[in-house]
Amino acid sequence: MISMIVFLPMTPRITLRVRLLIFCLLSTYIISGCAGNVILSEDALRIRNTVDMINQLEHLYQERDEGMLSLFTPEYLSETGMREAITQDMNRFSSIKLSIFIEKIEVDGDLVNVSVHWNGSWDDGKKAFREGGNAVIVIRSGAGLRTADIKGDSPFGISKK
């Protein structure tokens, strides 16, 4: 950064406009000198992407979009029966409202543990169901982020409960 010092003569001939102009130019110079590109660490990028993924899961589930299944690992979907439970939710309920609140994110190698609490309502036209809970969503990074496990109360697959 280049430093600049301005000396103003202490004579009354310098008008207030000129002083204001010099002040504005100096302020702009100082502010622009402090701005810079933010470089995020690998963990910070992974955390940002994880938050985006959780928001995407929430949105796709509420929209009853089966594309959300691509955000889970195939092993998790098949071993837990979650594929069928999520598909059943989407077919059974005409309206799904879900709010997921992230409490803590822990990065451990290629796994990201996301502690959340959630609440939701599921309406099938006859009756509305309301439920809430706490869970740890385990996300595996690699070729994209994928949900590898949900420990605790899963907000998805409510028909299975």
Residue frames as qw, qx, qy, qz and C-alpha x, y, z in Angstrom:
[[0.000, 0.890, 0.456, 0.000, 0.00, 0.00, 0.00],
 [0.395, 0.395, -0.012, 0.830, 1.22, 3.46, -0.81],
 [0.280, -0.651, -0.476, 0.521, 1.09, 6.06, 1.92],
 [0.216, 0.605, 0.264, 0.719, 0.09, 9.60, 1.18],
 [0.297, -0.548, -0.417, 0.662, 0.39, 12.64, 3.38],
 [0.170, 0.721, 0.365, 0.564, -1.38, 15.85, 2.53],
 [0.309, -0.329, -0.323, 0.832, -0.39, 19.15, 4.04],
 [0.071, 0.816, 0.483, 0.309, -2.99, 21.85, 4.00],
 [0.255, 0.275, -0.204, 0.904, -1.83, 25.38, 4.47],
 [0.204, -0.570, -0.674, 0.424, -3.49, 27.02, 7.42],
 [0.009, 0.075, -0.111, -0.991, -4.71, 30.01, 5.52],
 [0.429, 0.413, 0.549, -0.587, -8.31, 31.07, 5.36],
 [0.362, 0.443, -0.425, -0.702, -8.18, 31.06, 1.54],
 [0.166, -0.003, -0.964, -0.208, -8.87, 27.32, 1.31],
 [0.572, -0.192, -0.078, -0.794, -12.60, 27.10, 1.20],
 [0.641, -0.137, 0.633, -0.413, -14.73, 24.57, 2.93],
 [0.870, 0.407, -0.008, -0.279, -15.51, 22.92, -0.42],
 [0.506, 0.611, -0.600, 0.103, -11.88, 22.25, -1.15],
 [0.220, -0.406, 0.786, -0.411, -11.30, 20.83, 2.32],
 [0.789, 0.090, 0.420, -0.439, -14.38, 18.61, 1.94],
 [0.797, 0.525, -0.251, -0.164, -13.16, 17.41, -1.45],
 [0.267, 0.569, -0.741, 0.238, -9.72, 16.55, -0.07],
 [0.478, -0.241, 0.696, -0.479, -11.32, 14.75, 2.89],
 [0.871, 0.258, 0.190, -0.372, -13.54, 12.68, 0.57],
 [0.672, 0.582, -0.458, -0.016, -10.61, 11.77, -1.68],
 [0.011, 0.494, -0.792, 0.358, -8.50, 10.72, 1.32],
 [0.666, -0.080, 0.559, -0.488, -11.35, 8.67, 2.77],
 [0.878, 0.395, -0.051, -0.265, -11.91, 6.88, -0.53],
 [0.468, 0.606, -0.629, 0.132, -8.20, 6.17, -0.84],
 [0.226, -0.389, 0.781, -0.433, -7.98, 4.75, 2.67],
 [0.780, 0.077, 0.419, -0.458, -11.10, 2.60, 2.34],
 [0.836, 0.479, -0.208, -0.171, -10.07, 1.20, -1.03],
 [0.272, 0.600, -0.722, 0.213, -6.63, 0.39, 0.36],
 [0.417, -0.260, 0.746, -0.450, -8.18, -1.75, 3.11],
 [0.867, 0.231, 0.146, -0.417, -10.41, -3.75, 0.79],
 [0.041, 0.473, -0.852, -0.220, -9.10, -7.03, -0.53],
 [0.731, 0.022, -0.564, -0.383, -10.08, -10.45, -1.68],
 [0.664, -0.411, 0.497, -0.378, -11.12, -12.85, 1.03],
 [0.500, 0.313, -0.798, -0.126, -9.43, -16.20, 0.70],
 [0.812, -0.338, 0.172, -0.443, -11.37, -18.99, 2.40],
 [0.224, -0.408, 0.885, -0.028, -9.69, -22.08, 3.75],
 [0.349, -0.003, -0.870, -0.348, -10.70, -25.52, 2.53],
 [0.123, -0.342, -0.852, 0.376, -12.68, -26.12, 5.74],
 [0.195, 0.424, 0.235, -0.853, -14.47, -22.76, 5.42],
 [0.396, 0.212, -0.544, -0.709, -15.49, -23.63, 1.85],
 [0.307, -0.136, -0.940, -0.065, -16.69, -27.06, 2.96],
 [0.004, 0.397, 0.672, -0.625, -18.74, -25.49, 5.76],
 [0.305, 0.373, -0.070, -0.873, -20.28, -22.96, 3.38],
 [0.419, 0.112, -0.740, -0.514, -21.14, -25.73, 0.91],
 [0.184, -0.213, -0.929, 0.240, -22.56, -27.85, 3.74],
 [0.184, 0.409, 0.432, -0.782, -24.91, -25.05, 4.82],
 [0.410, 0.313, -0.373, -0.771, -26.01, -24.65, 1.20],
 [0.340, 0.006, -0.913, -0.226, -26.65, -28.40, 0.96],
 [0.017, -0.326, -0.810, 0.487, -28.78, -28.47, 4.14],
 [0.307, 0.439, 0.135, -0.834, -30.82, -25.56, 2.78],
 [0.407, 0.241, -0.645, -0.600, -31.20, -27.39, -0.53],
 [0.187, -0.138, -0.969, 0.083, -32.37, -30.57, 1.25],
 [0.130, 0.417, 0.587, -0.682, -34.95, -28.55, 3.16],
 [0.358, 0.428, -0.157, -0.815, -36.18, -26.77, 0.02],
 [0.366, 0.159, -0.800, -0.448, -36.39, -29.87, -2.20],
 [0.087, -0.222, -0.936, 0.259, -38.22, -31.83, 0.50],
 [0.234, 0.469, 0.416, -0.744, -40.81, -29.07, 0.92],
 [0.423, 0.427, -0.359, -0.714, -41.26, -28.94, -2.85],
 [0.847, 0.059, 0.491, -0.193, -41.71, -32.73, -2.79],
 [0.538, 0.709, -0.416, -0.188, -38.95, -33.04, -5.40],
 [0.979, -0.147, 0.118, 0.074, -37.49, -36.54, -5.65],
 [0.570, 0.670, -0.277, 0.386, -34.27, -34.95, -6.90],
 [0.377, -0.766, 0.401, -0.332, -33.37, -34.59, -3.23],
 [0.972, -0.167, 0.162, 0.013, -32.53, -38.31, -3.23],
 [0.731, 0.527, -0.171, 0.397, -29.37, -37.45, -5.18],
 [0.053, -0.773, 0.380, -0.505, -28.12, -35.63, -2.06],
 [0.782, -0.432, 0.399, -0.209, -27.93, -38.93, -0.13],
 [0.012, -0.446, 0.871, 0.204, -25.38, -41.71, -0.59],
 [0.694, 0.032, -0.555, -0.458, -26.84, -44.80, -2.29],
 [0.417, 0.008, -0.850, 0.321, -25.73, -46.93, 0.67],
 [0.134, 0.082, 0.541, -0.826, -27.68, -44.82, 3.15],
 [0.580, 0.104, -0.150, -0.794, -30.82, -44.83, 0.99],
 [0.708, 0.059, -0.649, -0.271, -30.80, -48.61, 0.51],
 [0.390, 0.034, -0.817, 0.424, -29.65, -49.77, 3.97],
 [0.088, 0.132, 0.559, -0.814, -32.06, -47.63, 5.99],
 [0.150, 0.567, 0.801, 0.121, -35.08, -47.80, 3.69],
 [0.045, -0.562, -0.162, 0.810, -34.97, -44.03, 3.50],
 [0.044, 0.048, -0.602, -0.796, -35.57, -43.98, -0.29],
 [0.222, -0.447, -0.825, -0.264, -38.98, -45.62, 0.17],
 [0.236, -0.625, -0.550, 0.502, -39.84, -43.48, 3.21],
 [0.051, -0.416, 0.103, 0.902, -39.05, -40.20, 1.43],
 [0.145, -0.096, -0.708, -0.685, -40.91, -41.29, -1.71],
 [0.237, -0.537, -0.809, 0.021, -43.89, -42.27, 0.46],
 [0.145, -0.568, -0.315, 0.747, -43.83, -38.83, 2.13],
 [0.039, 0.261, -0.355, -0.897, -43.90, -37.11, -1.24],
 [0.243, -0.233, -0.796, -0.503, -46.78, -39.24, -2.50],
 [0.294, -0.516, -0.776, 0.211, -48.81, -39.16, 0.72],
 [0.175, -0.657, -0.333, 0.653, -48.62, -35.52, 1.79],
 [0.373, 0.789, 0.369, 0.321, -50.00, -32.64, -0.27],
 [0.023, 0.911, -0.166, 0.377, -48.10, -30.10, 1.80],
 [0.813, -0.236, -0.263, 0.463, -44.78, -30.39, 3.62],
 [0.002, -0.920, 0.164, -0.357, -43.34, -27.53, 5.68],
 [0.871, -0.240, -0.191, 0.383, -39.95, -28.09, 7.25],
 [0.011, 0.934, -0.259, 0.245, -37.57, -25.77, 9.08],
 [0.888, -0.083, -0.222, 0.394, -34.05, -26.98, 9.82],
 [0.160, -0.955, 0.194, -0.154, -31.89, -24.95, 12.19],
 [0.763, 0.293, -0.418, 0.398, -28.13, -25.59, 12.24],
 [0.593, -0.805, 0.001, -0.006, -26.65, -25.56, 15.72],
 [0.416, -0.689, 0.537, 0.254, -23.09, -26.74, 15.13],
 [0.832, 0.521, -0.188, -0.038, -20.88, -27.97, 12.29],
 [0.573, -0.602, 0.529, 0.171, -17.83, -30.16, 12.94],
 [0.681, 0.608, -0.385, -0.138, -15.35, -31.06, 10.21],
 [0.669, -0.445, 0.594, 0.014, -13.55, -34.38, 10.71],
 [0.399, -0.142, 0.779, 0.463, -11.51, -35.39, 7.67],
 [0.110, -0.107, -0.654, -0.741, -13.88, -36.10, 4.81],
 [0.248, -0.585, -0.771, -0.029, -16.91, -36.18, 7.15],
 [0.091, -0.295, 0.131, -0.942, -18.91, -33.16, 8.25],
 [0.226, -0.449, -0.834, 0.226, -21.22, -33.59, 11.26],
 [0.149, -0.357, -0.125, -0.914, -24.06, -31.09, 11.30],
 [0.084, -0.350, -0.803, 0.474, -26.02, -30.86, 14.56],
 [0.212, -0.273, -0.343, -0.874, -29.52, -29.57, 13.85],
 [0.244, 0.353, 0.759, -0.490, -32.92, -29.17, 15.41],
 [0.132, -0.106, -0.615, -0.770, -35.96, -29.09, 13.22],
 [0.382, 0.353, 0.660, -0.542, -39.72, -28.79, 13.18],
 [0.130, 0.046, -0.666, -0.733, -42.22, -29.47, 10.47],
 [0.596, 0.262, 0.481, -0.586, -45.80, -30.10, 9.50],
 [0.010, -0.041, 0.883, 0.468, -47.10, -32.66, 7.04],
 [0.541, 0.288, 0.317, -0.724, -50.64, -32.36, 5.67],
 [0.193, 0.038, 0.919, 0.343, -52.34, -35.16, 3.74],
 [0.297, -0.254, -0.468, -0.793, -55.62, -33.30, 3.19],
 [0.636, -0.501, -0.553, -0.195, -57.37, -35.07, 6.06],
 [0.674, -0.709, -0.105, 0.176, -55.06, -34.46, 8.95],
 [0.305, 0.817, -0.362, 0.329, -51.98, -32.35, 9.63],
 [0.873, -0.300, -0.218, 0.318, -49.07, -33.90, 11.50],
 [0.031, 0.911, -0.297, 0.285, -46.58, -31.78, 13.44],
 [0.918, -0.271, -0.076, 0.280, -43.27, -33.01, 14.71],
 [0.118, 0.906, -0.366, 0.178, -39.84, -31.79, 15.70],
 [0.946, -0.260, 0.003, 0.194, -36.56, -33.20, 16.84],
 [0.170, -0.837, 0.481, 0.198, -32.80, -33.13, 17.01],
 [0.953, 0.238, 0.132, 0.134, -30.39, -34.89, 14.70],
 [0.294, -0.644, 0.508, 0.492, -26.82, -35.08, 13.54],
 [0.790, 0.599, 0.065, -0.112, -26.63, -35.14, 9.76],
 [0.592, -0.437, 0.515, 0.439, -23.39, -36.81, 8.67],
 [0.600, 0.777, -0.028, -0.188, -22.21, -35.54, 5.29],
 [0.765, -0.180, 0.410, 0.463, -19.41, -37.16, 3.32],
 [0.265, 0.834, -0.232, -0.425, -17.36, -35.01, 0.98],
 [0.589, -0.085, 0.700, 0.395, -15.62, -36.31, -2.06],
 [0.101, 0.217, 0.632, 0.737, -17.25, -36.20, -5.47],
 [0.359, -0.502, -0.271, -0.739, -19.79, -33.70, -4.14],
 [0.229, -0.206, 0.670, -0.675, -21.39, -33.57, -0.73],
 [0.609, -0.204, -0.654, -0.400, -23.75, -36.44, 0.12],
 [0.604, -0.472, 0.343, -0.543, -25.68, -37.29, 3.29],
 [0.423, 0.262, -0.866, 0.040, -24.17, -40.54, 4.60],
 [0.381, -0.335, -0.824, 0.252, -26.19, -40.90, 7.80],
 [0.313, -0.585, -0.002, -0.748, -28.72, -39.19, 10.04],
 [0.395, -0.119, -0.800, 0.436, -28.36, -39.91, 13.76],
 [0.128, 0.227, 0.476, -0.840, -31.26, -39.07, 16.03],
 [0.438, 0.595, 0.572, -0.357, -34.63, -37.85, 14.82],
 [0.308, 0.071, 0.579, 0.752, -34.58, -37.68, 11.04],
 [0.315, 0.445, 0.179, -0.819, -36.71, -34.89, 9.56],
 [0.466, 0.313, -0.568, -0.602, -37.14, -36.97, 6.40],
 [0.436, -0.027, -0.888, -0.140, -39.22, -40.10, 5.93],
 [0.352, -0.178, 0.474, -0.787, -41.83, -39.13, 8.49],
 [0.812, 0.007, -0.254, -0.526, -44.19, -41.80, 7.06],
 [0.650, 0.184, -0.719, 0.165, -41.81, -44.46, 8.32],
 [0.004, 0.243, -0.650, 0.720, -42.22, -43.37, 11.95]]
